[in-house]
Amino acid sequence: MNFGLSDEQEMIVSTVRSFVENEIYPHEAEVERAGEVPAEIAQEIKRKVIDLGFYASNFPDSVGGPGLSHLEFALVERELGRGSMALTHFFGRPQNILMACEGDQVDRYLMPAVRGERMDALAMTEPDAGSDVRGMKCTATHDGGDWVINGSKHFISGADHADFFIVFVATGVDETPRGPKKRITCFLVDRDTPGFEVARGYNSVSHRGYKNCILYFDNCRLPDAQVLGEVDGGFAVMNEWLYATRITVATMSVGRARRVFDHALHYAAERQQFGQPIGKFQGVSFQIADMITEIDAADLLTLSSAWRLDQGLPANREIASAKLYASEMLARVTDAALQIHGGMGLMDELPIERFWRDARVERIWDGTSEIQRHIISRELFRPLGA
């Protein structure tokens, strides 16, 4: 792995960072107060990103995307991590699982998503099925040429702005020596489909304005043409495409940590106590040293996992390690930054308390820290037959 960035990659970093600083930062305080992104601001961000040529930057040029490598897209996500997630949502990174679209699905879902004409949302989690995907109770039964879906999903990010949904549903059960095993199928569901409702979700202390929603299915009928991938092949689709969400959490955690660190570093250099900057006290200076060391380590771990994907190398364990370490690193860095700021760190006059709150969810969504440790240990023991 070459640890240096090419001129083009440096340009990607500077372009996205400049965009975040000029187009995202100015609106963050308003979103924090209102708890939502005004529609006109959302559309303006999307328009500017499209004009910039970065919309759907996680898609190849064969379908109209910028054609960035995994490493280059990780650099984009890292810089986006510096900004409010509610606002950077409109930078536009459709679920790359849409690359599984075939036939008419390409023109109805994939291409409009890449062009920014339609927005998507991924729906997998249920009240009783988070990390245990096979425990989902939302089911679909075949009735003639249709599938009839009943059940619910929750914690669905971005659903308030989505035009269509990528929904994973149980479509049968296989009896195995280890007990019943549900078969999963992925469906494309338009927002206005009869029997389908998008409802307001829960109020979260993390990422205000980036809302979660609850989806309800009540005898919602979908034709066979709405199946994404193969019937009962949801896990195959999931395993091929959803690894990217864990890299996203890792890269954005690194970007946010660097922004938090900058605040802590400058505050420690400027804040005077006992006649000198607090950064001169070992209790603070050692925290600063630990923070930047952990950030750099998480950055390299994350970029190396993306690089492995570009090389066609196995990367499941490396991606899990990146997600685990970067999300837990962010928690430590934001907590240390708040400690360095003292009482003011908890006041909403500064963004530190927001960074602290936002950091908490990163260890939960897209696979908890415990799930990442399970993935890592399983990958290590499997070759040994254990």
C-alpha positions in Angstrom: 0.0 0.0 0.0 1.3 3.4 -1.0 0.7 5.7 2.0 0.9 8.9 -0.1 -2.1 10.3 -2.0 -1.9 11.1 -5.7 -2.5 14.6 -6.9 -6.0 13.6 -7.9 -6.7 12.1 -4.5 -5.4 15.2 -2.8 -7.8 17.3 -5.0 -10.7 15.0 -3.9 -9.9 15.6 -0.2 -9.5 19.4 -0.6 -12.6 19.7 -2.8 -14.9 17.8 -0.4 -13.4 19.4 2.7 -13.9 22.9 1.2 -17.5 22.0 0.4 -18.2 20.8 3.9 -16.7 23.9 5.5 -18.5 26.3 3.2 -21.8 24.6 2.5 -22.4 22.4 5.6 -20.9 24.1 8.6 -23.0 27.4 8.2 -26.2 25.4 8.6 -25.3 23.1 11.5 -26.5 25.3 14.3 -29.9 25.8 12.6 -30.4 22.1 12.2 -29.4 21.5 15.8 -32.1 24.0 17.0 -34.8 22.9 14.6 -34.1 19.2 14.6 -34.6 19.0 10.8 -33.1 20.2 7.5 -35.1 22.9 5.7 -36.2 21.6 2.3 -34.7 24.5 0.5 -31.3 23.9 2.1 -31.4 20.2 1.3 -32.2 20.8 -2.3 -29.5 23.5 -2.6 -26.9 21.1 -1.2 -27.9 18.3 -3.6 -27.9 20.7 -6.6 -24.4 21.9 -5.7 -23.0 18.4 -5.3 -24.5 17.4 -8.7 -22.9 20.4 -10.3 -19.6 19.5 -8.6 -19.7 16.1 -10.1 -19.6 14.2 -6.7 -23.2 13.0 -6.4 -23.3 9.2 -6.1 -19.6 9.1 -5.8 -19.8 5.5 -4.7 -21.0 4.4 -8.1 -18.9 3.4 -11.2 -18.8 5.5 -14.3 -20.5 2.7 -16.2 -23.8 3.8 -14.6 -23.0 7.6 -14.6 -21.2 7.8 -11.3 -17.7 9.5 -10.8 -16.1 6.0 -10.9 -14.0 6.5 -7.7 -12.0 3.6 -6.2 -12.9 2.3 -2.8 -10.0 4.2 -1.4 -11.0 7.4 -3.0 -14.6 7.1 -1.9 -13.3 6.5 1.7 -11.5 9.8 1.4 -14.8 11.5 0.4 -16.6 9.9 3.3 -13.8 10.9 5.7 -14.2 14.5 4.8 -18.0 14.3 5.0 -17.6 13.0 8.5 -16.5 16.4 9.6 -20.0 17.8 9.0 -23.5 17.3 10.3 -24.9 14.0 9.1 -28.3 15.5 8.6 -26.8 17.9 6.0 -24.2 15.6 4.4 -27.0 13.1 3.7 -27.9 15.3 0.7 -24.3 15.0 -0.6 -26.0 11.9 -2.1 -24.5 8.4 -1.7 -27.3 6.0 -2.8 -27.0 2.4 -1.5 -24.6 0.6 -3.7 -26.8 -2.4 -3.4 -28.7 -0.9 -6.2 -26.0 -2.2 -8.5 -27.9 -5.5 -8.2 -30.8 -4.0 -10.2 -31.7 -5.8 -13.4 -34.0 -5.1 -16.4 -36.6 -2.4 -15.8 -35.2 -1.9 -12.3 -32.2 -0.1 -13.8 -34.3 2.6 -15.3 -36.8 2.9 -12.5 -34.4 2.8 -9.5 -30.7 2.6 -10.2 -30.2 5.4 -12.8 -32.6 7.9 -11.1 -30.8 7.4 -7.8 -27.4 8.0 -9.4 -28.7 11.1 -11.1 -30.2 12.4 -7.9 -33.7 12.3 -9.2 -34.9 9.7 -6.6 -33.6 9.0 -3.1 -33.5 5.6 -1.4 -33.4 4.2 2.1 -32.3 0.8 3.4 -34.7 -1.1 5.6 -33.5 -4.1 7.5 -33.8 -3.5 11.3 -36.9 -4.5 13.3 -37.8 -4.1 17.0 -36.8 -7.8 17.6 -34.3 -8.2 14.8 -31.3 -5.8 14.9 -28.0 -7.7 14.7 -30.0 -10.9 14.4 -31.1 -10.4 10.8 -32.6 -13.9 10.6 -34.8 -13.1 13.5 -36.9 -10.6 11.4 -40.7 -11.1 11.7 -41.7 -8.9 8.7 -42.7 -11.5 6.2 -43.8 -11.8 2.5 -45.9 -14.7 1.2 -46.4 -15.4 -2.5 -50.0 -15.0 -3.8 -50.3 -15.5 -7.5 -47.9 -13.2 -9.2 -47.6 -11.0 -6.1 -45.8 -10.9 -2.8 -47.9 -9.8 0.2 -45.8 -8.2 2.9 -46.9 -7.7 6.5 -44.9 -6.4 9.5 -42.7 -3.4 10.3 -39.2 -2.0 10.3 -37.7 0.7 12.6 -34.6 2.8 12.9 -34.8 3.4 9.1 -32.4 6.3 8.4 -33.2 8.8 5.7 -36.7 7.4 5.3 -38.3 10.8 5.6 -36.7 11.9 2.3 -36.8 8.6 0.5 -38.7 8.0 -2.7 -38.3 4.3 -2.5 -37.0 1.7 -0.1 -34.7 -1.3 -0.3 -36.4 -3.7 2.2 -35.2 -7.1 3.4 -38.1 -9.5 4.4 -38.4 -13.1 5.5 -39.9 -15.2 2.7 -39.7 -18.7 4.2 -38.1 -21.0 6.7 -35.7 -23.9 6.3 -35.3 -26.6 8.9 -31.7 -27.2 9.7 -29.8 -29.4 12.2 -29.3 -26.1 14.2 -32.9 -25.2 14.1 -35.2 -23.2 11.8 -33.4 -20.8 9.5 -35.3 -18.0 7.8 -34.9 -17.3 4.1 -34.5 -13.6 3.3 -35.5 -11.7 0.1 -34.8 -8.1 -0.9 -37.6 -6.0 -2.3 -37.8 -2.5 -3.9 -40.8 -0.6 -2.5 -42.0 2.7 -3.8 -43.2 5.2 -1.2 -46.7 5.5 -2.5 -47.3 1.7 -2.6 -50.8 0.8 -1.1 -50.5 -0.9 2.2 -47.2 0.7 3.0 -46.8 3.6 5.5 -43.8 5.7 6.6 -44.3 6.9 10.1 -42.3 9.2 12.4 -39.6 7.4 14.4 -38.0 8.1 17.7 -36.2 11.2 19.0 -32.4 10.5 19.1 -29.8 12.4 21.0 -27.3 11.5 18.2 -27.3 13.4 14.8 -30.2 15.7 15.3 -32.0 16.3 12.0 -30.9 12.9 10.6 -34.2 11.2 11.4 -35.1 7.6 11.7 -38.6 6.3 10.7 -40.8 3.3 11.3 -42.2 1.4 8.2 -45.5 -0.4 8.4 -46.6 -3.1 5.9 -50.3 -4.1 6.0 -51.1 -6.6 3.2 -48.7 -4.6 0.9 -48.7 -6.2 -2.5 -45.7 -6.2 -4.7 -45.2 -7.9 -8.1 -42.3 -10.3 -8.7 -40.6 -7.5 -10.6 -39.9 -5.7 -7.3 -37.5 -8.5 -6.1 -33.9 -7.2 -6.0 -31.7 -10.1 -6.8 -33.0 -13.7 -6.4 -36.0 -14.8 -4.3 -34.6 -16.1 -1.0 -31.3 -14.6 -2.1 -31.3 -11.6 0.2 -28.2 -12.7 2.1 -26.2 -13.1 -1.1 -27.1 -9.5 -2.1 -26.4 -8.3 1.4 -22.9 -10.0 1.6 -21.9 -8.7 -1.8 -22.8 -5.1 -1.3 -23.4 -4.1 2.3 -19.8 -4.2 3.5 -19.5 -0.6 2.4 -21.7 0.7 5.2 -19.1 -0.4 7.8 -16.3 1.4 6.0 -18.6 4.5 5.9 -19.0 4.5 9.7 -15.2 4.1 10.1 -14.2 6.8 7.7 -16.8 9.3 9.0 -15.7 8.6 12.6 -12.1 9.5 11.6 -13.3 12.7 9.9 -15.3 13.8 12.9 -12.5 12.9 15.3 -10.1 15.1 13.4 -12.6 18.0 13.6 -13.0 17.5 17.3 -9.3 17.2 17.8 -8.7 20.6 16.0 -11.1 22.2 18.5 -9.3 20.6 21.5 -5.8 21.4 20.2 -6.5 25.1 19.7 -8.4 25.4 23.0 -5.5 23.8 24.8 -3.1 26.3 23.2 -5.2 29.3 24.0 -6.9 28.6 27.3 -4.9 30.1 30.2 -4.8 28.7 33.7 -2.2 29.4 36.4 -0.5 31.8 34.0 0.1 29.5 31.1 -1.8 27.6 28.3 -3.4 24.4 29.7 -1.6 22.6 26.9 1.6 23.0 28.8 0.3 20.8 31.6 1.1 17.2 31.2 -2.4 16.1 32.1 -3.7 17.9 29.0 -0.7 17.5 26.6 -0.6 13.7 27.1 -4.3 13.6 26.2 -3.6 15.5 23.0 -0.8 13.1 22.1 -3.0 10.1 22.7 -5.9 11.6 20.7 -3.8 12.2 17.5 -2.1 8.8 17.8 -5.5 7.0 17.9 -6.9 9.1 15.1 -3.9 8.4 12.8 -4.1 4.7 13.6 -7.9 4.5 12.8 -7.3 6.5 9.6 -4.6 4.1 8.4 -6.6 1.0 9.4 -9.7 2.3 7.5 -7.9 3.3 4.4 -6.0 0.0 4.2 -9.3 -1.9 4.3 -10.6 0.2 1.4 -7.3 -0.4 -0.4 -7.7 -4.2 0.0 -11.1 -4.0 -1.7 -9.4 -2.2 -4.7 -6.8 -4.9 -4.9 -9.5 -7.7 -4.9 -8.2 -9.0 -1.5 -10.3 -10.4 1.3 -11.3 -7.5 3.6 -14.1 -8.7 5.8 -12.0 -8.9 9.0 -10.1 -5.7 8.1 -13.3 -3.7 7.5 -14.8 -5.0 10.8 -11.6 -4.0 12.6 -11.7 -0.5 11.1 -15.4 0.0 12.0 -14.7 -1.3 15.6 -11.6 0.7 16.3 -12.6 3.9 14.6 -16.0 4.1 16.3 -14.6 3.4 19.7 -11.7 5.8 19.0 -14.2 8.5 18.3 -15.9 8.0 21.6 -12.6 8.4 23.5 -11.5 11.4 21.5 -14.8 13.3 21.9 -14.8 12.5 25.6 -11.2 13.7 26.0 -12.0 16.9 24.0 -15.0 17.6 26.3 -12.8 17.1 29.4 -10.2 19.5 28.0 -12.9 22.1 27.5 -14.1 21.6 31.0 -17.6 22.9 31.8 -17.9 24.8 28.6 -17.6 21.5 26.7 -21.1 20.6 27.9 -22.7 23.9 26.8 -24.4 24.3 23.5 -22.5 27.5 22.7 -19.7 25.1 21.5 -20.2 22.1 19.2 -18.2 19.8 21.5 -21.3 18.4 23.3 -22.9 17.7 19.9 -19.8 15.8 18.8 -19.9 13.9 22.1 -23.6 13.0 21.6 -23.2 12.1 18.0 -20.3 9.8 18.7 -22.4 7.4 20.8 -24.4 5.8 18.0 -21.4 4.9 15.8 -20.7 1.9 18.1 -24.3 0.6 17.5 -25.5 1.0 14.0 -24.2 -0.9 11.0 -23.2 -3.7 13.4 -22.5 -3.1 17.0 -18.9 -3.3 18.4 -19.8 -6.8 19.7 -20.8 -7.9 16.3 -17.6 -6.6 14.8 -15.6 -8.5 17.4 -17.6 -11.6 16.5 -16.7 -11.1 12.8 -13.1 -10.6 13.5 -12.7 -13.6 15.8 -14.7 -15.8 13.5 -12.4 -14.9 10.6 -9.4 -15.8 12.7 -10.6 -19.1 14.1 -12.3 -20.4 10.9 -9.1 -21.4 9.1 -8.1 -23.4 12.2 -11.4 -25.3 12.2 -12.4 -23.9 15.5 
